[in-house]
Structure formats: structure tokens, C-alpha cells
Amino acid sequence: MTSDELDRSEDRYRALFNAIDDGFCIIEFVEDADGALVDYIHVEANAGYERQTGIPDVVGMTVRRLDPAEADAWIDLYGSVLRTGRPIRFERYFALVERYIEVSAARLEPASRRQVSVLFRDITARRRAEEALRVSESLARENVQRVQLALAAGAIIGTWNWDLPANRFTVDKPFAEAFGLDPSLGRDGLSLEQVIASVHPDDKPALVAAIQEAIGRGGAYAHQYRVKRADGNYYWIEANGRVEHGPDGTPLSFPGVLLDVEERRTVEAERDRATAALRALNETLEQRVVERTAELMRAEEQLRQSQKMEAVGQLTGGLAHDFNNLLAGISGALERIAARIDQGRINELDKFIIAAQGAVRRAAALTHRLLAFSRQQTLAPKAVNINRLVGGMLELVQRTVGPGIHVEMVGMSGLWATMVDPSQLENALLNLCINARDAMPKGGRITIETGNRWIDREGARQQDMQEGQYVSLCVSDNGTGMTPDVIDKAFDPFFTTKPIGQGTGLGLSMIYGFAKQSGGHVKIYSEVGEGTMVCLYLPRHRGEAEEEAPRDEAAITPPAREGETVLVVDDEPSLRLMVMDLLNELGYAAIEAADGAAGLRILQSEMRIDLVVTDVGLPGGMNGRQMVDLARVGRPTLKTLFITGFAENALLNNGQLEPGMSVLTKPFAMDVLAARIRELIAG
């Protein structure tokens, strides 16, 4: 084909393209880095597009710019056509332009073009006509039903037919009698003026207006009014009819029936009087209801306070028992160490030192549980592959739950990474497995399962979490299960089914607090006698999991280099004593301060400082972070190790540390502190 022929073909195509009255466009999808459809752009549109939608210059416009409120719905709709290749046809309300449109959409091949053709037309007028017809038919059906009921009850007292062009009423005898008319005139034909002459003067203007409105629009008509009968009294009636229009919209006929509603109106009047009397009674009762409600609220508050104090008593009882045991072990071990030193039996100190250190570790674990359920523990999140983490713990889990429990893992292939503190996740997993073991005293099976989960908007609302993508870690057992009331209380920070002294009720609370602090959620699924499944949902991390590179912090720490100086700022004298002794032993020049103001004076001097070791929470109105920030004005590369037993995220800028800063959680081993100090100074 020659160039001229191609031009003529293109001209014919364009002429046809723009001559189509229907709207037509071609959209091309845009993908994100993961291949998800996130937007589409109008790459071509005919003149009919603007005629059918009222939107000009749509070519080059994305749907997110055109209709941001409904963009996701349009992307999902046309995206299914692109993905499946199946054409669709539908009708939809286009809220942006307040029109109904009829749409046909098909994928343009090949699929790699990521294009979909859309043909549509404005059907607003048709839809409104259909809706008007449905309303009219509904009213007609309603009137037919009313007539049928009235016939069955004998309530119809007359019929009429009004020839509108001739203004000629023909009525039956009951109609004439109801209006106090001569029945013979009703057979010959009456005018509207003659018919309504007996209508009560107060009702006549509204009646005329209702008749004119019905004639103008056509369709059903119903109106109540009073008419005078032969006895001279007025009675309530209801006229029901329907106005029929010709093809050109000309009103042609108006047939209908009369209903006797006198008795019904009497009943309604009596009902209104009763309603008024009841309203007056209610007004006298309102004050009593308010007083009673206030009394109930006071009683409910007292009950809540009582339950709170009972829960606090349960918690403190368990904590006091556990801490007394731990303190007894620590103090007893220290006493025996002192006695052995006095006796010169130094070679017998190891067992008491080991016992004291073990009690300290258990006390630290209990403190971390308290911080976890309060969501205030210090976390060290990193990108984690949960499959690898669980796989590395299976042997430990199996040893912990014992040989009577079979432990298996079902890890999802292609599992996403998640940003989480791995040690806290390991602790949570071990706790869940221990709970599962306790639910199977005669043995059983524990299944640890991982998966990728999408939590939609409704699911997120129900579970009080953010909509999005999550990694799930579920631990299930085939044990005794949990009743619904136990499930409802399982995450309460003070709830436990164990007696005082055998638990503080912090196990599941710690897991719940850890999940929430990590931006996730935890959910229990259980049936009595069938078993329990507890699922942790942790937010997906868009990136690769970090490779495990364990650091042996307990290894031998190199001594200090000559002149290296460390400032220790802490309000606890015993802790300063221990840290200063360690630094001197390692060969560092050590300086101490008891509060932030004293520490800042040293930092603003000319003294050499290679590292600051400081508590975050300090007395005197200046915390450790504020002290370091002020010192960094003059020492911009000042290296800092924050030591804390509490997650002062607000003080640490929500965990965002600057280069040269690190955090160590109390309590810590001295060799770990020494290794961290050496690492920071050397780094």
C-alpha cells in the first residue's frame, strides 16, 4: 500500500472514529515495580466521548487525575478485562458526571500492550424513564391492592370515569349519593365544577390542586377530603384514580373509585389524642429516667472499678510472688558469696554467682513481658524471613514442649519479609508453643504455619488494624480449646486462669502488645474440644530479608587505646559504679555525671570525649537525648550509647537514631556492654 493510500485509509478511519455517536476510548494500564495495576491513561478518544460524558480533552489524562474517588474501582473493573481477556458489558452510574452509562470493554491484543478498548453511551434518560415507569407501576400495583382490599371489605362506595378532553364525568349511583347529586345526572355526565360543588370549602383548594397535579404528570392519584351528603353532614372520603395520557402526552381519561374513610379518620383522631396524652406522660417520666440512668451509670462505674482493682490485685499478687522468689535467690546468693569470701573459700563462689545471674535473667524476662503487654518495650526491628527464623527454632521448640508433642512446620513458598524484632518474635513463638503444650496434657500435635495475607478494608475495620499486606505466623494445636468468654478475655493484661503464684497473666498480653507495637495484630481461633490456633499478623516489608550475621558480643573485648575517654551519665549510683569499674578495668579514662545538666557541662568543655554512655530518662528536666542533641552542636560526630530499661520512643525520636548512636536495653551483661562500647568507638 502506497503512502497516499495509507493516508486515505487513516483519514477514513479517523472520520469513522469521530462520526460514531457513542463514546469510544482506548486506555493503557500503568504498573508499579511489583507488576500491580495502579493507574491507566486515556491514549485515544473520539468526539463522542465528550458528547456522552461532558468531559473534554481526556486524551493523556489518567483515571486517578480524572476521578480520584472512584479510580480504584475503575482500575479493578477494566483490569479484570486486561488480565482475563474476557470482554464485559455492564451499566454503571458515573458519579463524576452524574450520568448512567452503558459500557462494553475488550482487551486489545496482544495482552503485552496493556490496552483495553471501551465503547459506551449515555443512558441517563432511559434509566430515568425506566425508573419513572417502575414507580408508576408500583403505585398502580399499590392502588390495585388497595382496591381489592376495599372491595373485600366493602369500603368502595362509588366509581367514576372522567373524559378529560370533554370534561365529562360519568358516575355510578353510590358516587352520586356520596356527593349529594342526582344519580340521573351522573349517567348523563357532569362537569368538574358540578362534582366538587359539595366538597367542604376548607378542602376544595387542596383538592383542585391535587387534581391538576395528577393530570399534569399522569399516573396514580389519591386524595382525602370531605363532602356533604343528603343529610347535610360532611363525611370523609378518599378518591383513588389514575390519569391516562395519549402517545403525545395529552391527558385522555381519569377513572377512579371512592373509599369511605370516615371511620378510619375517627380512629386516627383518637390515636392522635392518645399520642398527645402519652407524650405528656413521657415528659413527666423523662426526669425519672434520667435519674435512674445516672444511678445505673454510677453502679456500673463502681463495678468497673471493683473489677479493675481485682485485676490489679491478681497481677500484683503474681508479680510479688515471682519477684520475691527471684530476689530471694539473688540476695541469698550474694549472702553466701560474702560468707565464702569471709571464710576464704573463694573457689566455691561460681555456683552462687551462676544462681544469682540466672535469677537476674528471669527477672529481666518478666520485666520485658510487662513492657511488652504495655507496648513500651525497646524493639530492634530488622527485615526478617520468618520461614528461616522458625526453621532455626524448631529443635528448641521440640525440646521445650517435650517428646509427647509432635511439632511440624508448614512454611509458605515465596513468603514476604517483615520488619520485626527477631528476638521478640522468637520469644512470642516459644510462648505460643508452650501455651499449646499446656493445652495438650496427654500429648498431641503443634503446627507452625506461615503465609502471605491481604487484609481488606472490612477485615481491617473488624480487627482494628491497617488495611494492607501482612505475613502471618500461626501456631495451632489439637488440645482442649477455649470457650468464647475465655477468648474474649485472653489478651486482657491481668487475665489468667491459673491461681495466684502460678502466673501473672502476661503471656498472651505480651504477644498482643508486641504485635501491636510492631504494627500488626494477633487473633485467636478456637473450638472447645477441637483445638486452638493463634495467628500473628505482621506488616509486609517491601524488600529482602537481612542475612543472619550473629555477633558474639560475649567474646573477649580488646582493651582501650591510650587516651580513649568515656563519659557515663546515669542517676543510679550503683549502675555508674559498675560501668566506671568496667571502663577502668578495660583501660579507658572514665568520667561520670548524675544528671543531664552535669553531663552537658562536661560535653561543652574542651575535654576529650570519645563516647557518651547515658540513660535516656534523667532527672533535672533534661533527658539523655536532649543532652546529646545539645552537645552535638559543638561535637557533631559525638558517639552515643543510650542505655534504657523503657521504650522512651518519644525521647528517641520514635526509634530513629542518627549515625553514631546505638541503644542497649537494661539489664545487660557487662561483657555485652564492653563489646558495644568498643564497637562504637572503633566504628
Secondary structure, DSSP 8 states (H G I E B T S, - for coil): --HHHHHHHHHHHHHHHHH-SSEEEEEEEEE-TTS-EEEEEEEEE-HHHHHHH-----TT-BHHHH-TTTHHHHHHHHHHHHHH---EEEEEEETTTTEEEEEEEEEESSGGG-EEEEEEEE-HHHHHHHHHHHHHHHHHHHHHHHHHHHHHHT-EEEEEEEETTTTEEEE-HHHHHHTT--HHHHHH-B-HHHHGGGB-TTTHHHHHHHHHHHHHH-EEEEEEEEEE-TTS-EEEEEEEEEEEE-TTS-EEEEEEEEEE-HHHHHHHHHHHHHHHHHHHHHHHHHHHHHHHHHHHHHHHHHHHHHHHHHHHHHHHHHHHHHHHHHHHHHHHHHHHHHHHHHHT-GGG-HHHHHHHHHHHHHHHHHHHHHHHHTT-S----EEE-HHHHHHHHHHHHHHHH-TTEEEEEE--TT--EEEE-HHHHHHHHHHHHHHHHHT-TT-EEEEEEEEEEEE-HHHHHHHTS-SEEEEEEEEEE-SS---HHHHHHTT-TT--SS-TTS--S-HHHHHHHHHHHTT-EEEEEEETTTEEEEEEEEEEESS---------TTS------TT-EEEEE-S-HHHHHHHHHHHHHHT-EEEEESSHHHHHHHHTSS---SEEEEESS-STT--HHHHHHHHHHH-TT--EEEEESS--TTTTTTT---TTEEEEESS--HHHHHHHHHHHHH-
